Amino acid sequence: MKILIIGGTGETGRWFTKFYKKHGFNVVIWGFNQRKDIAQELDVSFADDLDREIKTSDIVMISVPINITEKTIKEIAPKMPTGSLLMDITSVKTVPLEAMVGYAPEDVEILGSHPMFGPAIPDIRGQTVIFTPAKGRCSRWFPIIRKLYEDNGAHIEIMDAAQHDRMMAVVQGLTHFACISIGSAFRELEFDVASSRRFMSPMYEIMLDLVGRILAQNPYLYAMIQMNPEVSNVHRAYIDQCNLMAEIVRNGDIESFVTLMKKASAHFGDTESALRRSEKLINSKIAEHEELVRSTGHERALKHIYSGVIHLGIIKKVTPRTVILERNGKTTELLIENVRLLDGKELRSWKAANLKNMMRDISVFVPHGSDPEVIKNVINRSDGIISAEIIDVYNKQDRVSVTYRLMIFGDHDAVSVQKKTETLFKGIGCTIR
């Protein structure tokens, strides 16, 4: 099937280009910026003749900023071929859906969609996608798209456009508004955010990272999300409550503050579950730091989350924000927030693939009645051994001779590892040939 992504040169468009290409679609992209180099980079075609590509596509996906979505639909929709699908992926649904239904021919199917994740997410697995199918106009294509997403692990929610926009006014509109307001307040107060990290509690750290996450992203996208017509009522309620709380605090009215908080808690509902989930999040951050501290003096590997580079060395020092590794007399300081500690299995796999490893063969007579495979498994667990394989077995005068091929980590002394392994063989009851 052929899919044309209008706005495929943007960040979200690129994400879906990769997704559909990975799953066998013939993907063509087009963007207002005419970035044909992006099409080359993604190994897909760029729509030089947009009208022709629209008329020959099974699916046309609209992935453009909210403020030009309706205008783009108006230009694209009338050209759609019979039996094709027109879908959008904007974060508001009422206006785009009405535009698609209004401008597309009646024999074109219409599907509104809203992926609840950004282009930084590596995979759709575990992510929520909201669909707003046009009533009576999506019987063929909706099951196909839904199955594609669900087969790849997405969680699907279906609702009408108006319900979606009311829900998103809080889920996105209020959340982003509050985070950006906090960031703006930091600026107004000339507050030193970086220095404040020296004194932060786990809760403050999480809040700070959420605010920073929002502020680090495309401000135009977040501005457009705030333009959801349903958001204005949400803003009004939020600002009214902020003003009420501020007035209560100014008046020193503790009882009114307690009453307000109790009412909010009662409306919120299951605060106990929220407490447990937040404790789990906080404890995971604490556990990661404690594991680094326990590793001080030991060899560990840290993977940089963004570059993918593996840093291997002895952990010399761990601070609340940094970890210092030493290798071959050189030290490297890394921000804990930028790295992930590899577990033992991951470290072994990395060493096996990246070090200049060595091979040694050891031939032994195994004890009568013993299983060479069991002995191999014991050797495999020895320090310095990547793997042990049986390469030769033969009987000699009622004795079984087995040759084991050892692969030894390149950062170990091969002679020493071989001697220790021979000692282990003897301890098991084998005789070195």
WOMOCOR-V424804 format. One record per pair of residues at least 24 apart in sequence whose ideal C-beta (glycine too) atoms are under 6 Angstrom apart, sorted by the first residue. I is the first residue (numbers start at 1). J is the second residue. If there is no record, write none. Layout:
i:I j:J
i:I j:J
This chain:
i:1 j:25
i:1 j:58
i:2 j:26
i:2 j:57
i:2 j:58
i:3 j:27
i:3 j:59
i:4 j:28
i:4 j:53
i:4 j:57
i:4 j:60
i:5 j:29
i:5 j:61
i:5 j:63
i:6 j:30
i:6 j:62
i:7 j:31
i:7 j:63
i:7 j:64
i:9 j:33
i:9 j:35
i:9 j:38
i:11 j:119
i:12 j:63
i:12 j:119
i:13 j:63
i:15 j:119
i:17 j:42
i:17 j:44
i:28 j:53
i:54 j:79
i:55 j:81
i:58 j:84
i:59 j:85
i:60 j:86
i:61 j:87
i:62 j:88
i:63 j:89
i:65 j:224
i:66 j:90
i:66 j:92
i:66 j:224
i:67 j:224
i:69 j:96
i:70 j:95
i:70 j:99
i:73 j:99
i:73 j:100
i:73 j:103
i:74 j:103
i:77 j:103
i:77 j:104
i:78 j:103
i:80 j:104
i:80 j:108
i:82 j:107
i:84 j:108
i:85 j:109
i:85 j:141
i:86 j:110
i:87 j:111
i:87 j:113
i:88 j:112
i:89 j:113
i:89 j:115
i:91 j:225
i:92 j:165
i:92 j:228
i:93 j:132
i:93 j:161
i:93 j:164
i:93 j:165
i:94 j:161
i:94 j:162
i:94 j:165
i:97 j:132
i:97 j:161
i:101 j:134
i:109 j:137
i:109 j:138
i:109 j:141
i:110 j:134
i:110 j:137
i:111 j:138
i:111 j:142
i:124 j:152
i:124 j:154
i:125 j:153
i:126 j:153
i:127 j:154
i:128 j:155
i:129 j:154
i:129 j:156
i:130 j:157
i:131 j:158
i:132 j:161
i:132 j:164
i:165 j:228
i:165 j:230
i:166 j:230
i:169 j:228
i:169 j:230
i:169 j:231
i:169 j:234
i:170 j:234
i:172 j:225
i:173 j:228
i:173 j:231
i:173 j:234
i:174 j:234
i:176 j:214
i:176 j:222
i:179 j:210
i:179 j:211
i:179 j:214
i:182 j:211
i:183 j:211
i:183 j:215
i:202 j:282
i:292 j:318
i:292 j:323
i:293 j:318
i:301 j:342
i:301 j:347
i:302 j:339
i:302 j:341
i:303 j:340
i:303 j:342
i:304 j:338
i:304 j:339
i:305 j:338
i:305 j:340
i:310 j:350
i:351 j:409
i:352 j:386
i:355 j:410
i:355 j:411
i:356 j:410
i:357 j:407
i:357 j:409
i:357 j:410
i:358 j:408
i:358 j:414
i:359 j:407
i:360 j:406
i:360 j:418
i:361 j:403
i:361 j:405
i:362 j:404
i:363 j:403
i:363 j:433
i:364 j:402
i:364 j:425
i:364 j:430
i:364 j:432
i:365 j:399
i:365 j:401
i:365 j:431
i:366 j:400
i:366 j:402
i:366 j:430
i:367 j:429
i:372 j:402
i:382 j:421
i:384 j:408
i:384 j:409
i:384 j:412
i:384 j:417
